[in-house]
Amino acid sequence: VAVGTTRTPRSVIVLTDFDGPFDMAPLLQAAKLLRARQHSLTFVAPNADSLMPAPSSDLETNLRRVYAMQERRRLQEARTALGNVGAVVLHYSLRDGAASVLRRVGALRRVA
C-alpha cells in the first residue's frame, strides 16, 4: 500500500475478497503504519454469492452453502485482526451497488 509522503491524513480503500492462503502479518503491519499516520483504512469485500447466477442444481446449492460459510469465516477473521489496528471491513452485495458502498465509506470517514 503506497500513500506517498504526505502528512495529510487520507482515506485508503482496499477492494478484496480475503480469499486464498496469505500471511496476514504484512497486511497488519501496513495497516498499523497507515493508522499510526492517521490515515483511515477501509477494506471492502464483495459477497461472492451475489456475483453468481442462481444455482442450477442441488449440488451447486450445497457447494455455495459451504463456500458461504468459508467466506463468513474469512470475513470474521479479517474484521477481528484488522479491527484491532483500527481498520474497518465492510461486506457488500452486488445488489447494494457501488454508490451504496461509497456512501457507507464516506459515512465512516465523517465519523473517524
C-alpha positions in Angstrom: 0.0 0.0 0.0 1.5 3.3 -1.1 0.2 6.6 0.2 3.1 8.9 -0.7 5.0 11.1 1.7 2.1 13.5 2.6 1.4 14.2 6.2 -2.2 14.9 5.4 -4.5 12.1 6.6 -6.0 10.2 3.6 -8.7 7.6 3.1 -7.3 4.3 1.8 -9.9 1.9 0.4 -8.9 -1.7 -0.5 -11.2 -3.9 -2.5 -10.5 -7.6 -1.6 -12.2 -10.9 -1.1 -9.7 -12.1 1.6 -9.5 -15.3 -0.4 -6.6 -17.6 -0.8 -3.8 -18.5 1.5 -1.8 -15.5 2.6 0.2 -14.3 5.5 -1.8 -11.6 7.4 1.3 -10.2 9.2 2.5 -7.9 6.4 -1.0 -6.6 5.8 -1.4 -5.9 9.6 2.0 -4.2 9.7 1.0 -1.9 6.7 -2.4 -1.2 8.4 -0.7 -0.3 11.7 1.6 2.1 9.9 -1.2 3.8 8.0 -3.3 4.1 11.1 -0.4 5.5 13.1 -0.1 8.2 10.5 -3.8 9.0 11.0 -5.0 7.6 7.6 -8.4 5.9 7.6 -8.3 2.4 6.2 -11.3 0.6 4.9 -11.4 -2.9 3.3 -14.4 -3.6 1.1 -15.2 -7.3 0.5 -17.9 -8.4 -2.0 -20.4 -11.1 -1.2 -19.3 -13.7 -3.7 -22.7 -15.4 -3.9 -24.3 -12.1 -5.1 -21.9 -12.1 -8.1 -23.1 -15.5 -9.3 -26.2 -16.5 -11.3 -28.8 -18.6 -9.5 -27.7 -22.2 -8.8 -28.8 -24.7 -11.3 -28.7 -27.9 -9.2 -28.9 -29.2 -5.6 -25.1 -29.9 -5.7 -24.4 -26.3 -6.7 -26.7 -25.0 -4.0 -24.9 -27.2 -1.4 -21.4 -26.1 -2.6 -22.4 -22.5 -2.4 -23.6 -23.0 1.1 -20.1 -24.4 2.0 -18.3 -21.6 0.2 -20.5 -19.1 2.0 -19.5 -20.5 5.4 -15.9 -20.2 4.4 -16.4 -16.6 3.2 -18.1 -15.7 6.6 -15.2 -17.2 8.5 -12.6 -15.3 6.4 -14.5 -12.1 6.8 -14.8 -12.5 10.6 -11.1 -13.3 10.9 -10.3 -10.2 8.8 -12.7 -8.0 10.8 -11.1 -9.1 14.1 -7.5 -8.8 13.0 -7.9 -5.5 11.1 -10.3 -4.1 13.6 -7.7 -4.5 16.3 -5.5 -2.0 14.4 -8.3 0.4 13.7 -9.2 -0.6 10.1 -12.8 -1.2 9.0 -14.0 -4.2 7.0 -17.3 -3.7 5.0 -19.1 -6.5 3.3 -21.4 -5.7 0.4 -23.7 -7.5 -2.1 -23.8 -6.7 -5.8 -27.4 -5.6 -5.2 -26.0 -2.8 -2.9 -24.3 -1.2 -5.8 -21.1 0.8 -5.8 -22.8 4.1 -4.9 -24.2 2.5 -1.7 -20.7 1.2 -0.7 -19.1 4.5 -1.3 -21.8 6.3 0.8 -21.0 3.8 3.6 -17.3 4.5 3.3 -18.0 8.3 3.3 -20.1 8.0 6.4 -17.2 6.2 8.1 -14.8 8.9 7.2 -17.0 11.6 8.7 -17.2 9.5 12.0 -13.5 8.8 12.2 
